[in-house]
Amino acid sequence: MKFVTSLATAILLATTTAATAGEATKASFGSTPDGTDVTLVTLTNGHGMTAKILSLGAALYALEVPDRHGKPGDIVLGYPDIKGTFAKPQYFGDTVGRYANRIAKGRFTLDGKQYTVPVNDGPNSLHGGKLGFDKVVWTVDKVESGARPSVTLTYVSPDGDQGYPGKLTTTATYSIDDKNELTIEYTAKTDAPTIVNITNHAYWNLAGEGSGSVMDQKMTIAADAYLPTDATAIPTGEVRSVAGSDFDFRKAKPIGRDIRDAKEQQLVFGRGYDHNWVISRKEAAQPREVARVSDPKSGRVLSLWSAQPGLQFYSGNFLDGTTSGKSGGIYRQGDAFALEPQLFPDTPNQPEFGSARLEPGQTYRNLMIYKFSVDKAAK
């Protein structure tokens, strides 16, 4: 009798494990204008989380997580098809690099030699230039099911690509677990001295993609200071305290509470928040919580963990009603927010910010962990 009971228990455990084991699948998602095939990889964990990753831009195309009632919903913005990426680039969910954020006037000096990279944001270079990592098709190297379903993608950027020195081999690995955590890890290696700053540019709306404004969602940023910018979004070099300002998110407050303060010149420059918060002056030894956002409507809570010194917070200021989203709605100003762990903007031109240099034999790494939970209290 004991043997029968043990056997039944083993069968039940095996069946339960199989039912909740994570899966990873591949499918076609069309092709780019030049005819290159694009792959969609879907990761599921059996606990209500589904992540969809495109090989175009190594992009987070969709992420479904449960609300307080257990109903999954997609919480990242995106185009309904590939055409939008090229017709009106907005970096939805994309991997951005070689250098995320801005480089002043598209110029930097390395070992006494000046390099010029494409200017695509006013007078400055943004997110690697006109043909950055977001607009190329990455190779899908590995797709794994199991307890931690994952996909690893690779892109080899040749020496001189967009003006950057050195051949850079970059990997992007997306994985999810049974605790409803999404992990994105970027690594890069070079064959010559270069600069690197890679991050993810997901646009989040915890109430659901296409559901409208995020201005009532409450945000906390673990930073005592931020980097003010000039009118072209380049940091001035000042590290300014957030105390007593509209940039103080050390205690949770609605994203939109202070965003229309015309007395704050920084908000006028950016049409809202589009600034880098100083989490620390150098990279931390281990990831720590850098931001937390909660949505009173759905109950979803996002906790972002990173070891990077900077966090770019962008409040969706340039969503102007001309982009249609995946669910058929129109994206308007303030309909999403972006949180991008990274080095400080324009670091190659501002040595007091640290260094973005990568040498042969070194490995660049940026690990981001997005932990999702729910606040079950009705609002």
N, C-alpha and C positions, 0 to 999 in steps of 0.2 A: 504493500500500500504506500509506503514511504517513497519507493522508487517511482510509482505512478504519479504521486503528488509532485515530486521533484521534476519529473519529466514535463508535467503540465505547466509547472512554473517556468521552466526553461523555454518552453514553446511560447508561452505568453510574453516573456521578456523579449524573445527574438522577434515576435510579431510586432510588439510595441516599438522596438528599436527600428525595425524596418519601416514602420509607418511614419516615424518622425525623423529618419535619417535625411540629411541634406542631399540635394540633387543639383547637378550642373549640366545644362544642355546648351547646344549650339544650334543656330538657325541663320538663314540668310536675311539680311535687312536691306537688300537692294545694292546699288552701286553708286559711286561718285560720278561727277560729270565726265571724268576721263575713263570711266568704265571699270574702275577698281572695285572688286567685291567688298562689301561691308558685312561683318559678322555680328550677330547679336547673341550674347551669352546670358543665360538666365540662371540665377542662383536662388534656391529656395531652402528653407531650414525646417519646415514642418511646424513652425511656431508663429506663422502669420507674416514672416518677413520674406520678401522677394526683391532681389536686386537684378537689374538688367544693365548690362555693360556693352557698349558699342566699340568695335575695333576702330572706327573713325574717331580720332581724338582720344582714344582710350577713355571714353566718356561714361559717366554714370547717367544712363538714359532714364531710368525709373527706379524708385525705391518705395515698396509698399510696406507699411508697418501698421499694426492695429491701433485703433483709438481706444477710448476708455470703455467702450462697449464691445471691444474685441473685433471690430470691423476693420479689415485692412483698407488702406487708401494710399495712393501714390502721392508723395510729398515733395517731388522735385519737378521743376519746370523743364520743358523740352519741346522741340519741334515735332510735328506729326510725321515728318519724313526727312530724308537727307538734304533735300533742296535748301531748307532754311539755313543750314550751317554755312552754305556758300553765298546765299542771296542776302542774308542779313545776320552776319556773325555776332553772337552775343555770349558765346562761351558756355552755353547751357551744359552743365555737368562735365565740362571738358577738363582734360589734363592740359595745363598751360605751362609753357617753357619755350626755349631753354631758360629764359629768365622771366619768371612770373612778375606781374606788376610792371612798373615803369623804369625806364632808363632815360635820363634827361638828354634831350636832343639826339637820341639814338647814338651816343658816343661813349666810349670808355677806354681807359688805357690799362694795358697789362704788360708788365715787364718792359716798360718804356715805349711800347708800340700802341698807337691809337687804332681802335677798331670802330667801324661804323655798322650799325644794324638798322633795319628798316624803321622809318618813322610812320606810325599808323594811329596815333592818338594825339591830334594837334601837333605840337613840335616834338613830341616824344615817342619812344618805342614802347609798346605795350604787349605783354604776354608773348615775347619772343619774336614779334614782327608780323608781317603780312601773311607769312606761311609758317606759323608756329606749330607746336605739337598738336594743337587742336584741329588742324586741317589736314593732317596726314593719316593714312590708314596704318595702324599698328599690326604687327604679327601676333596672332593668338598662339602662344607657345604651349600652354598647359591648361587643361580644364579638368578639375577634380571634384567628384562627389564625395559624400561621406559626412563625418561629424562636422567638418568645417569646409563646405563647398567653396571653391575658389577658381579664379581665372588669372593667369599671368600673361601679360602682353609685353612686347618688346618693340622698340623703335631705335634704329641706328641713324643718328644724325651725322652726316659726313662733315669733314673738316671744311669750314667756310660756309656751312649752311646758315643762311640769313646773316652772314657776316661774322658768325662766332667761330673762334679758333678751336681746333681739335675735333677728332671724331668722338662723338659722345654716344655711348650705348646705354639706353635707359629702359628700365623695366617698371611696369605698373602692375601690382597685384591687388585684386579685390577679393575679400573673403567675408563670410558671415558665419555666425555661430548660433547656438541654441539659446543664447541670452539676448537675442535681437541686437547684436552689435555688428556694425559694418566697419571693417578695417581696410584702409587704403594705404599701401606702402609703395613709395617710389625709391628706386635706387638708380645710380648713374656712375659710369666709369668713363674715363677719357684717356686718349693716348698722347695728349699734349696739354699744358696748362690752359685752363679756360675758366669761365664763370658759370655757375649753375644755381638755379632757384626754381624748383618745380612744385606745383601745388594743384589742388582740384578746385574747380570753379562751379560747384553745384549751387543752384538757386533753390532755396528751401521755402516751403510754405507748409507749416505743420498742420494746418487745417485741411490741406489737400490742394494739389495742383489745380489751378483754374478756379479756386474758391474765392478769390478777391484779395483784399488788403491784408498784410501781415502787421499793420501798425499797432494792433492791440496785443500782439504776442509779446511776452515779457522776456527780456534778455538780461543776462549777467555776463560781464567780461572781466576776467581776473587780471586787471591791469590798473596801475596807479598813474600811468602816463600814456600819451599818444604822440604821434608825429604830425604837427601842423604842416600844411602844404602851401605852395604858391597857387596862383590862379590856374596853373596847368597840371595840378595834382602831383607835383614833385615836392618831396619833403624839403623844408627850409633848412634842416639841420638841427633845429631846436627839438628838444625832448620836453614836452610840456605836461605839467600835472593835470589830471582830470578833475581834481578837487574843485567843487563849486561851479563846474561847467556842464554844458549839455553833453559832454563826452564821458561823463561819470556813469558807468554801468556797473560799479562795484556792488551795488545792491540792485536787485531785479526791478526793472521798470519797463513799461510799454515802449516798444521801439519808436513809436511815433509821438511820444509825449513832448519832446523838445525839438522835433525835426523841422518845425516851421519857424524857428526863432531867427528872425531876420537880423537881429543884433549880433548874431554869431557869424562873423565873416567866413569862418571855415565851412559852415553849412551852406552859405551862399555860393562859395567856390565849388563845392561838390554837388550842389542841388540836393543835399542831404548828406548822409554819412558815406564816405568813400575814403577811409583813412586807415592807417596802420596803428594798432594799439601795441604798446611795448609790454609784452608779458614778462620778458627778462632781457638783460643786455647781451646774453649769449645763449646758445642752445643748452637745454637742460639734459641731465644724464638719462632721465626717464620721462615718458609722457606724463603730463599732469592735466587736470581739467583747466581749460583756458576759457571756455564759454558754456553757458547753459541757456536754453530757450524753452519756454513752455507756452502752450496754446490753451487759453481758457475754454475755447469752444470744443475742441476735440479731446482735450486731456493729454495729448501727446507731449512728451518732454524729450529734448535732444541735449545730450551732454557731449561736448567735443573735447577730446584729449589729444595733446600734442607736446612735443619737446622743442618745437621751433620758438625762436625769440619773439617773432612778430605775428600778429593776427590782423589781416585786412578784413574789416567789416564794411560791407557795401549794402545799402538799403534799397537796391533796385531802382535807382533814380532815373535811369535812362530807358526803362520800359515805357514806351510812349504810345501804346495802343495800336501799333502797326504790326505786331507779331501775334499770330494765332498759335495756340498751344495744342498739346496732345489731345485734350478733351474737347477741343473746338471753341474754347473761350479765347478772349483777347486779353493779353497781358498788358497791364497798365502800371503806372508809376507806383511803387510801394507794394506790389503784389508778391514780392519774395525778398529774401535777404541772402547774402553770401557771406560765409566765414572761411577765410583762406589762410591756414597756417603757413608761414613762410619766413624768409629773411626779410629785412627791411627794404623798402623800395629804394632804388638808386644807390644801393650799397657800393657798387663798383666805383662810383664817383664821390662817395662820402665815407672815407676810411674810418671816421669816428663811429660809424654804424657797425663795424666789424669787417668780415671778409666773406666774399662769395666765391673765392678761388677754389678750384679743384685741380689737384695734381695727378699725374699718372701714378697708379698704385694705390690711390685713395678711392674710397667709395662714398659718394653722396647718398644720404638717406633722409627721407621725410616720411614719418609714420603718423597716420591720423586714425583715431578711433572714434567712431560715432556711436554712442550708447543711447538706446531708446528705451523709454519707460512710459508709464501713464500715471497721471494724477486722476484718481477715480472719483474725486469729489465733484459733484455736479456744480456747474457754474451758472 
